[in-house]
Amino acid sequence: MKHTKAWIGAGAAAVAAAGAVATMGAASADHDNEAPITGDALEQASSAALEHTGGGTVTGTEVGDEEGFYEVEVTLDDGTQVDVHLDKDFTVLGDESDGAGDDEESGD
């Protein structure tokens, strides 16, 4: 009887672990499927971000950002990348700079 209880306990632990892994995988998958900003919202978000940074080029956008409703990536003339976080009314909430010349995708 003791062995049966041990197997049931081990099985329950395995199911709980699998559920935790599945939940983390789903959260990670949502982050990988970041939707770009489109339409009029793209124009408004880009304008707000460029005004905030004082210029540059919009090089990426995202709806549903962790730090705000929108995120606009701006690359400045010196190569610095700035992620500008906006609320749903296009008000700047803050920004994060990746530094001059940093390129996350190439691993530099």
Secondary structure, DSSP 8 states (H G I E B T S, - for coil): -HHHHHHHHHHHHHHHHHHHHHHHHHHHHHHHT-B---HHHHHHHHHHHHHHHTS-EEEEEEES-TTSSEEEEEE-TTS-EEEEEE-TT--EEEEEEEETT--TTTT-
